[in-house]
Amino acid sequence: MAIALFIGYKALLNNETPVACIVTKGTQIISIGYNYTNNSLNGTKHAEFIAFSRLDKDKDKDKKNIDNCLDDDVDYGKLTLYVTVEPCIMCASYLRQLGIGRVIYGCSNDRFGGTGTILSVHKDSRLPNSPFQSIGGVCRTEAIQLLRNFYIQENVSAPVPKVKKNINIDEKEFPPVDTNLLQESFRALYGEQSAPVKKNQELTPIYNQGYCMSSLLTMKDLETVPFLQEELGNITEAQLQEFYTLFYDIDRNGLVVYEKSIQKYQLKRRKLDEMGIARVKN
């Protein structure tokens, strides 16, 4: 999920909504996706559509990254999607039609969630193809914080940019934890020792151990991700360090460490800095 979050951050650098995903077969990443609705002016260019469209080898025969890890016929039931935000109803329907095996997501989609928050497309018995498992709450606070960083931005291309309110996202707490898992399912996934998630308790990768983003993701992890640098630009150490600063740590009890100072992504400042550098070069 940390890799999906970084892809979302790279999308944010390209003025896109920072929702992103990876598709895995076993332990291998075979595809990535990210929202591309702003640049394409196409409302269907959601992360899930971009990620799975690559797997249609009849349309995309030149993708060696795919050819090396998929047979001629894609068995979507053996694939797992990690996506930073719960799939919307449209994407959940798409995944159901594909026959996806499992979906793991970060934060819930309170307006359009299709795997439990608004509709339960993933397990509706009236729909074709087998239901798929959907697990939410993995790196939930990080997914929310990325979205917050996007929604506080001003449109620097607008004649009169709209002044945003409530931009102090470094002072906001997170909504209560909501899990779509029953108690038995939760224990089956995370072990008998793990109590069901409480309203202020986040999931941690290892029981009784906290984490920070820099402990989950390194440059080495990112260098081999297919399509990432070809499509969203080279990854720099400065980008990775900025990415780390956007998020709170989580302690061993699953509680957010609000005492940590975090940063806000500022597109406007970045654009002004780039203009200044351009002037100096000229």
C-alpha contacts under 8 A as a table, 3 or more apart, distances in Angstrom:
res1	aa1	res2	aa2	distance
1	M	4	A	5.01
1	M	5	L	6.22
1	M	21	C	7.94
1	M	82	Y	6.03
1	M	83	V	7.12
1	M	84	T	7.04
1	M	105	Y	7.97
1	M	106	G	7.70
1	M	138	V	7.23
1	M	139	C	6.94
2	A	5	L	5.02
2	A	6	F	6.34
2	A	139	C	7.56
2	A	213	M	7.45
2	A	216	L	6.47
2	A	217	L	6.24
3	I	6	F	5.12
3	I	7	I	6.34
3	I	22	I	7.71
3	I	217	L	7.01
3	I	221	D	7.76
3	I	222	L	6.99
4	A	7	I	5.08
4	A	8	G	6.27
4	A	20	A	5.50
4	A	21	C	4.87
4	A	22	I	5.83
4	A	32	I	7.92
4	A	82	Y	6.99
4	A	83	V	6.49
4	A	84	T	6.45
5	L	8	G	4.93
5	L	9	Y	6.28
5	L	18	P	7.99
5	L	19	V	7.71
5	L	20	A	6.62
5	L	21	C	7.77
5	L	84	T	6.28
5	L	142	E	7.60
5	L	143	A	6.82
5	L	146	L	7.99
6	F	9	Y	4.83
6	F	10	K	6.27
6	F	243	F	7.21
7	I	10	K	5.00
7	I	11	A	6.24
7	I	18	P	7.89
7	I	20	A	5.92
7	I	21	C	7.47
7	I	34	Y	7.00
7	I	228	L	7.23
8	G	11	A	4.95
8	G	12	L	6.22
8	G	17	T	7.67
8	G	18	P	4.19
8	G	19	V	5.11
8	G	20	A	4.76
8	G	21	C	7.85
8	G	34	Y	6.43
8	G	84	T	7.86
8	G	146	L	7.69
9	Y	12	L	4.88
9	Y	13	L	6.41
9	Y	18	P	5.86
9	Y	146	L	7.12
9	Y	243	F	7.07
10	K	13	L	5.03
10	K	14	N	6.61
10	K	18	P	7.77
10	K	232	L	6.34
11	A	14	N	5.02
11	A	15	N	6.53
11	A	16	E	5.17
11	A	17	T	6.82
11	A	18	P	5.56
11	A	19	V	7.76
11	A	20	A	7.88
11	A	34	Y	6.60
11	A	35	N	7.18
11	A	36	Y	7.97
11	A	232	L	7.05
12	L	15	N	4.96
12	L	16	E	4.97
12	L	17	T	6.03
12	L	18	P	5.12
12	L	150	F	6.84
13	L	16	E	7.33
13	L	267	L	7.72
14	N	232	L	7.68
15	N	38	N	7.47
15	N	39	N	8.00
16	E	35	N	6.34
16	E	36	Y	6.25
16	E	37	T	7.22
16	E	38	N	5.94
16	E	39	N	7.35
17	T	35	N	6.07
17	T	36	Y	7.81
17	T	38	N	7.90
17	T	147	L	7.13
17	T	150	F	6.38
18	P	34	Y	7.34
18	P	35	N	6.84
18	P	146	L	6.30
18	P	147	L	6.14
18	P	150	F	6.98
19	V	34	Y	5.82
19	V	35	N	5.75
19	V	47	A	6.70
19	V	83	V	7.42
19	V	84	T	5.82
19	V	85	V	6.36
19	V	147	L	7.75
20	A	32	I	7.55
20	A	33	G	5.51
20	A	34	Y	4.07
20	A	35	N	6.39
20	A	47	A	5.38
20	A	48	E	7.89
20	A	83	V	5.78
20	A	84	T	5.81
20	A	85	V	7.83
21	C	32	I	5.64
21	C	33	G	5.11
21	C	34	Y	6.30
21	C	47	A	6.19
21	C	48	E	6.85
21	C	51	A	7.38
21	C	81	L	6.85
21	C	82	Y	5.36
21	C	83	V	4.10
21	C	84	T	6.32
22	I	29	I	6.61
22	I	30	I	7.64
22	I	31	S	5.78
22	I	32	I	4.31
22	I	33	G	6.31
22	I	51	A	7.15
22	I	81	L	5.97
22	I	82	Y	5.36
22	I	83	V	6.62
23	V	29	I	5.77
23	V	30	I	5.81
23	V	31	S	5.14
23	V	32	I	6.12
23	V	51	A	7.05
23	V	52	F	7.99
23	V	79	L	6.73
23	V	80	T	5.73
23	V	81	L	4.68
23	V	82	Y	6.40
24	T	27	T	6.29
24	T	28	Q	5.35
24	T	29	I	4.42
24	T	30	I	5.61
24	T	31	S	7.24
24	T	79	L	5.69
24	T	80	T	5.27
24	T	81	L	6.54
25	K	28	Q	5.39
25	K	29	I	6.57
25	K	30	I	6.78
25	K	69	C	7.84
25	K	78	K	6.58
25	K	79	L	5.03
25	K	80	T	6.67
26	G	78	K	7.90
26	G	79	L	7.41
29	I	32	I	7.79
29	I	225	V	6.86
29	I	226	P	7.37
30	I	65	N	6.66
30	I	66	I	5.94
30	I	69	C	7.04
30	I	226	P	6.89
31	S	51	A	5.55
31	S	52	F	7.35
31	S	54	R	7.13
31	S	55	L	7.85
31	S	66	I	7.48
31	S	226	P	6.44
31	S	227	F	7.41
32	I	47	A	7.82
32	I	50	I	7.55
32	I	51	A	4.90
32	I	226	P	7.22
32	I	227	F	7.01
32	I	228	L	7.39
33	G	46	H	7.72
33	G	47	A	4.27
33	G	48	E	5.95
33	G	49	F	7.40
33	G	50	I	5.09
33	G	51	A	4.21
33	G	52	F	7.93
34	Y	46	H	6.49
34	Y	47	A	3.89
34	Y	48	E	7.41
34	Y	50	I	6.93
34	Y	51	A	7.64
35	N	45	K	6.07
35	N	46	H	4.61
35	N	47	A	4.65
36	Y	39	N	5.86
36	Y	40	S	6.03
36	Y	42	N	7.72
36	Y	45	K	5.28
36	Y	46	H	6.36
36	Y	47	A	7.36
37	T	40	S	5.29
37	T	41	L	5.32
37	T	42	N	5.06
37	T	43	G	5.30
37	T	44	T	7.00
37	T	45	K	5.18
37	T	46	H	6.81
38	N	41	L	5.24
38	N	42	N	7.32
40	S	45	K	7.55
42	N	45	K	5.80
43	G	46	H	7.39
44	T	49	F	7.49
45	K	49	F	6.29
45	K	50	I	6.51
46	H	49	F	5.51
46	H	50	I	6.49
46	H	91	C	7.73
47	A	50	I	5.30
47	A	51	A	6.17
48	E	51	A	5.16
48	E	52	F	6.23
48	E	83	V	7.99
48	E	87	P	7.89
48	E	91	C	6.54
49	F	52	F	5.48
49	F	53	S	5.87
49	F	91	C	7.31
49	F	94	Y	8.00
50	I	53	S	5.33
50	I	54	R	6.86
51	A	54	R	5.96
51	A	55	L	7.66
52	F	55	L	5.33
52	F	56	D	7.43
53	S	56	D	5.73
54	R	57	K	7.00
54	R	59	K	7.89
54	R	60	D	6.30
54	R	63	K	7.91
54	R	66	I	7.84
55	L	60	D	7.49
55	L	66	I	6.87
55	L	74	V	7.43
56	D	59	K	5.66
56	D	60	D	6.28
57	K	60	D	4.68
57	K	61	K	4.93
57	K	63	K	7.95
57	K	72	D	8.00
58	D	61	K	5.92
60	D	63	K	6.08
61	K	64	K	7.84
61	K	67	D	7.91
63	K	66	I	5.58
63	K	67	D	6.50
64	K	67	D	4.91
64	K	68	N	6.10
65	N	68	N	5.62
65	N	69	C	7.12
65	N	226	P	6.59
66	I	69	C	5.66
66	I	70	L	6.04
67	D	70	L	5.62
67	D	71	D	7.40
70	L	73	D	7.58
70	L	74	V	6.47
71	D	74	V	6.24
75	D	78	K	5.80
75	D	79	L	7.34
76	Y	79	L	5.20
76	Y	98	L	6.47
76	Y	99	G	5.63
76	Y	100	I	4.78
76	Y	101	G	6.21
77	G	99	G	5.63
77	G	100	I	4.77
77	G	101	G	3.88
77	G	102	R	7.61
78	K	100	I	7.33
78	K	101	G	5.46
79	L	100	I	6.28
79	L	101	G	5.45
79	L	102	R	6.84
80	T	100	I	7.10
80	T	101	G	5.91
80	T	102	R	4.85
80	T	103	V	5.81
80	T	104	I	7.55
81	L	100	I	7.96
81	L	102	R	6.33
81	L	103	V	4.79
81	L	104	I	6.16
82	Y	103	V	6.05
82	Y	104	I	4.85
82	Y	105	Y	5.72
83	V	86	E	6.93
83	V	87	P	7.62
83	V	103	V	7.54
83	V	104	I	6.36
83	V	105	Y	4.77
83	V	106	G	6.58
84	T	105	Y	5.29
84	T	106	G	4.53
84	T	107	C	6.59
84	T	139	C	7.93
84	T	140	R	7.85
84	T	143	A	5.59
85	V	105	Y	5.57
85	V	106	G	5.18
85	V	107	C	5.00
85	V	108	S	6.05
85	V	109	N	6.33
85	V	143	A	6.74
86	E	105	Y	5.39
86	E	106	G	6.71
86	E	107	C	6.15
86	E	108	S	5.09
86	E	109	N	5.28
86	E	113	G	5.84
86	E	114	G	7.21
86	E	115	T	6.87
86	E	136	G	7.26
87	P	90	M	7.76
87	P	91	C	5.50
87	P	92	A	5.50
87	P	105	Y	7.93
87	P	109	N	7.28
87	P	112	F	7.99
87	P	113	G	5.90
87	P	114	G	5.80
87	P	115	T	6.74
88	C	91	C	5.27
88	C	92	A	5.95
88	C	109	N	6.95
88	C	112	F	4.96
88	C	113	G	4.55
88	C	114	G	4.82
88	C	115	T	7.71
89	I	92	A	5.07
89	I	93	S	6.12
89	I	112	F	5.97
89	I	113	G	5.84
89	I	114	G	3.93
89	I	115	T	7.52
89	I	119	L	7.03
89	I	121	V	7.09
90	M	93	S	5.29
90	M	94	Y	6.35
90	M	114	G	7.42
91	C	94	Y	4.88
91	C	95	L	6.13
91	C	114	G	7.55
92	A	95	L	5.08
92	A	96	R	6.14
92	A	114	G	5.36
92	A	115	T	6.54
92	A	121	V	6.10
92	A	122	H	6.54
93	S	96	R	5.03
93	S	97	Q	6.20
93	S	114	G	7.72
93	S	121	V	6.27
93	S	122	H	7.62
94	Y	97	Q	5.16
94	Y	98	L	6.28
95	L	98	L	5.04
95	L	99	G	6.20
95	L	100	I	5.59
96	R	99	G	5.08
96	R	100	I	6.28
96	R	121	V	7.41
96	R	122	H	6.30
96	R	128	P	7.59
96	R	129	N	6.50
96	R	130	S	7.40
96	R	131	P	6.93
96	R	132	F	7.19
97	Q	100	I	7.92
97	Q	128	P	6.94
97	Q	129	N	6.34
98	L	129	N	7.97
99	G	129	N	5.95
99	G	130	S	6.47
99	G	131	P	7.83
99	G	132	F	7.52
100	I	103	V	7.72
100	I	132	F	6.48
101	G	132	F	5.62
101	G	133	Q	7.00
102	R	132	F	5.53
102	R	133	Q	4.89
102	R	134	S	6.06
103	V	132	F	7.39
103	V	133	Q	6.16
103	V	134	S	4.70
103	V	135	I	6.29
104	I	134	S	5.78
104	I	135	I	4.74
104	I	136	G	5.86
104	I	138	V	7.31
105	Y	108	S	7.80
105	Y	134	S	7.59
105	Y	135	I	6.23
105	Y	136	G	4.79
105	Y	137	G	6.47
105	Y	138	V	6.17
106	G	136	G	5.67
106	G	137	G	4.89
106	G	138	V	4.68
106	G	139	C	5.29
106	G	140	R	4.39
106	G	141	T	7.84
106	G	142	E	7.93
106	G	143	A	5.85
107	C	136	G	6.55
107	C	137	G	5.63
107	C	138	V	7.46
107	C	139	C	7.57
107	C	140	R	4.55
107	C	141	T	7.21
107	C	143	A	5.97
107	C	144	I	6.37
108	S	113	G	6.69
108	S	117	T	6.65
108	S	136	G	7.02
108	S	137	G	7.56
109	N	112	F	5.67
109	N	113	G	4.41
109	N	117	T	6.62
110	D	113	G	6.03
110	D	117	T	6.30
110	D	118	I	7.11
111	R	118	I	7.09
112	F	117	T	7.74
112	F	118	I	6.20
113	G	116	G	6.56
113	G	117	T	5.03
113	G	118	I	5.09
113	G	119	L	6.50
114	G	117	T	6.57
114	G	118	I	5.98
114	G	119	L	4.83
114	G	120	S	5.58
114	G	121	V	5.59
114	G	122	H	7.34
115	T	118	I	7.45
115	T	119	L	6.09
115	T	120	S	4.54
115	T	121	V	5.63
115	T	122	H	5.42
115	T	123	K	7.88
115	T	134	S	6.54
116	G	119	L	5.36
116	G	120	S	4.42
116	G	121	V	7.56
116	G	122	H	7.89
116	G	180	N	6.58
117	T	120	S	7.29
120	S	123	K	5.84
120	S	124	D	6.10
121	V	124	D	5.27
121	V	127	L	7.85
122	H	131	P	5.34
122	H	132	F	5.40
122	H	133	Q	7.03
122	H	134	S	7.11
123	K	131	P	4.64
123	K	132	F	6.44
123	K	133	Q	7.81
124	D	127	L	5.87
124	D	131	P	7.02
125	S	128	P	7.87
125	S	131	P	7.38
135	I	138	V	7.97
135	I	179	T	7.99
135	I	180	N	6.85
135	I	181	L	6.96
136	G	140	R	7.88
136	G	179	T	6.20
136	G	180	N	6.50
136	G	181	L	7.97
137	G	140	R	4.84
137	G	177	V	7.57
137	G	178	D	7.45
137	G	179	T	6.41
137	G	202	E	7.38
137	G	203	L	6.81
138	V	203	L	6.24
138	V	204	T	7.96
139	C	142	E	5.47
139	C	143	A	6.41
139	C	202	E	7.87
139	C	203	L	7.29
140	R	143	A	5.28
140	R	144	I	6.35
140	R	202	E	7.47
141	T	144	I	5.09
141	T	145	Q	6.08
141	T	174	F	6.92
141	T	202	E	7.99
141	T	247	F	7.96
142	E	145	Q	5.05
142	E	146	L	6.22
142	E	247	F	5.99
142	E	248	Y	7.80
143	A	146	L	5.29
143	A	147	L	6.51
144	I	147	L	5.22
144	I	148	R	6.23
145	Q	148	R	4.93
145	Q	149	N	6.22
145	Q	169	I	7.78
145	Q	246	L	7.37
145	Q	247	F	6.92
146	L	149	N	5.14
146	L	150	F	6.57
146	L	246	L	7.68
147	L	150	F	5.14
147	L	151	Y	6.32
148	R	151	Y	5.22
148	R	152	I	6.36
148	R	169	I	6.71
149	N	152	I	5.70
149	N	153	Q	7.02
149	N	169	I	7.54
149	N	264	K	6.33
149	N	265	Y	5.85
149	N	266	Q	7.92
150	F	153	Q	5.67
150	F	265	Y	7.95
152	I	164	K	6.07
152	I	165	K	7.64
152	I	166	N	7.74
152	I	167	I	5.46
153	Q	164	K	7.33
153	Q	266	Q	6.91
153	Q	267	L	6.57
153	Q	268	K	7.42
154	E	161	P	5.92
154	E	162	K	6.30
154	E	163	V	6.73
154	E	164	K	6.78
154	E	267	L	7.92
154	E	268	K	7.06
155	N	158	A	5.53
155	N	161	P	5.51
155	N	162	K	7.21
156	V	161	P	6.17
156	V	268	K	6.38
157	S	161	P	7.50
158	A	161	P	5.14
164	K	167	I	6.64
166	N	169	I	7.29
168	N	171	E	5.60
168	N	172	K	6.88
169	I	172	K	5.08
169	I	264	K	7.49
170	D	261	S	7.65
170	D	262	I	6.15
170	D	263	Q	6.81
170	D	264	K	7.01
173	E	258	Y	7.86
176	P	199	K	4.76
176	P	200	N	5.56
177	V	197	V	7.29
177	V	198	K	6.81
177	V	199	K	4.64
177	V	200	N	5.79
177	V	201	Q	6.67
177	V	202	E	6.94
178	D	197	V	8.00
178	D	199	K	6.87
179	T	197	V	7.30
181	L	184	E	7.99
181	L	185	S	5.83
181	L	186	F	5.76
182	L	185	S	5.25
182	L	186	F	6.12
183	Q	186	F	5.08
183	Q	187	R	6.26
183	Q	196	P	6.18
184	E	187	R	5.28
184	E	188	A	6.16
185	S	188	A	5.04
185	S	189	L	6.25
186	F	189	L	5.29
186	F	190	Y	6.02
186	F	191	G	7.73
186	F	196	P	6.60
187	R	190	Y	5.21
187	R	191	G	4.86
187	R	192	E	5.14
187	R	193	Q	7.73
187	R	194	S	6.47
187	R	195	A	7.43
187	R	196	P	7.44
188	A	191	G	5.69
188	A	192	E	7.11
190	Y	193	Q	7.99
190	Y	194	S	6.16
191	G	194	S	5.58
192	E	195	A	7.49
194	S	207	Y	7.09
197	V	200	N	7.92
197	V	201	Q	5.79
197	V	202	E	6.98
197	V	203	L	7.38
198	K	201	Q	5.08
198	K	202	E	7.98
200	N	254	G	7.89
200	N	255	L	6.53
201	Q	253	N	7.04
201	Q	254	G	4.73
201	Q	255	L	5.28
201	Q	256	V	7.92
202	E	250	I	7.56
202	E	254	G	4.56
202	E	255	L	6.19
202	E	256	V	7.62
203	L	254	G	6.04
204	T	207	Y	6.30
204	T	208	N	7.69
204	T	209	Q	6.81
204	T	210	G	6.25
204	T	211	Y	7.09
204	T	250	I	7.70
204	T	252	R	7.77
204	T	254	G	6.23
205	P	209	Q	7.67
205	P	211	Y	7.85
206	I	209	Q	5.52
206	I	210	G	7.65
207	Y	252	R	7.81
208	N	252	R	4.92
208	N	253	N	6.21
208	N	254	G	7.95
209	Q	251	D	6.95
209	Q	252	R	4.21
209	Q	253	N	7.36
210	G	249	D	7.61
210	G	250	I	5.23
210	G	251	D	4.13
210	G	252	R	3.89
210	G	253	N	7.03
210	G	254	G	6.60
211	Y	215	S	6.41
211	Y	216	L	7.51
211	Y	249	D	6.05
211	Y	250	I	5.38
211	Y	251	D	6.48
211	Y	252	R	7.61
212	C	215	S	5.46
212	C	216	L	6.94
212	C	248	Y	7.26
212	C	249	D	4.62
212	C	250	I	6.39
213	M	216	L	5.19
213	M	217	L	6.35
213	M	244	Y	5.81
213	M	247	F	7.24
213	M	249	D	7.22
214	S	217	L	5.45
214	S	218	T	6.73
214	S	244	Y	6.07
215	S	218	T	7.68
217	L	221	D	6.34
217	L	222	L	7.84
218	T	221	D	5.29
218	T	222	L	6.80
219	M	222	L	5.20
219	M	223	E	6.23
219	M	237	E	7.55
219	M	240	L	7.43
220	K	223	E	5.34
220	K	224	T	7.36
221	D	224	T	6.58
221	D	225	V	7.40
222	L	225	V	5.40
225	V	228	L	5.97
226	P	229	Q	7.85
227	F	230	E	5.24
227	F	231	E	5.89
228	L	231	E	5.62
228	L	232	L	5.76
228	L	233	G	7.31
229	Q	232	L	5.23
229	Q	233	G	4.59
229	Q	234	N	4.89
229	Q	235	I	6.62
230	E	233	G	5.99
230	E	234	N	7.49
235	I	239	Q	6.69
235	I	240	L	7.51
236	T	239	Q	5.23
236	T	240	L	6.51
237	E	240	L	5.11
237	E	241	Q	6.17
238	A	241	Q	5.15
238	A	242	E	6.15
239	Q	242	E	5.11
239	Q	243	F	6.08
240	L	243	F	4.98
240	L	244	Y	6.36
241	Q	244	Y	5.17
241	Q	245	T	6.58
242	E	245	T	5.21
242	E	246	L	6.79
243	F	246	L	5.60
243	F	247	F	7.80
244	Y	247	F	6.28
245	T	248	Y	7.92
245	T	262	I	5.40
245	T	263	Q	5.52
246	L	262	I	5.43
246	L	263	Q	5.06
246	L	264	K	6.13
246	L	265	Y	7.37
247	F	262	I	6.07
247	F	263	Q	7.76
248	Y	256	V	6.51
248	Y	257	V	6.00
248	Y	258	Y	6.57
248	Y	260	K	6.26
248	Y	261	S	7.65
248	Y	262	I	6.51
249	D	256	V	6.15
249	D	257	V	5.40
249	D	258	Y	7.95
249	D	260	K	7.24
250	I	253	N	7.89
250	I	254	G	5.70
250	I	255	L	5.49
250	I	256	V	4.70
250	I	257	V	5.72
251	D	254	G	5.36
251	D	255	L	5.41
251	D	256	V	6.47
251	D	257	V	6.50
252	R	255	L	7.34
257	V	260	K	5.95
258	Y	261	S	7.59
266	Q	269	R	5.50
266	Q	270	R	6.31
267	L	270	R	4.99
267	L	271	K	6.12
268	K	271	K	5.17
268	K	272	L	6.25
269	R	272	L	5.12
269	R	273	D	6.08
270	R	273	D	5.07
270	R	274	E	6.17
271	K	274	E	5.06
271	K	275	M	6.19
272	L	275	M	5.05
272	L	276	G	6.18
273	D	276	G	5.06
273	D	277	I	6.25
274	E	277	I	5.09
274	E	278	A	6.14
275	M	278	A	5.01
275	M	279	R	6.24
276	G	279	R	5.13
276	G	280	V	6.34
277	I	280	V	5.12
277	I	281	K	6.26
278	A	281	K	5.14
278	A	282	N	6.22
279	R	282	N	5.10
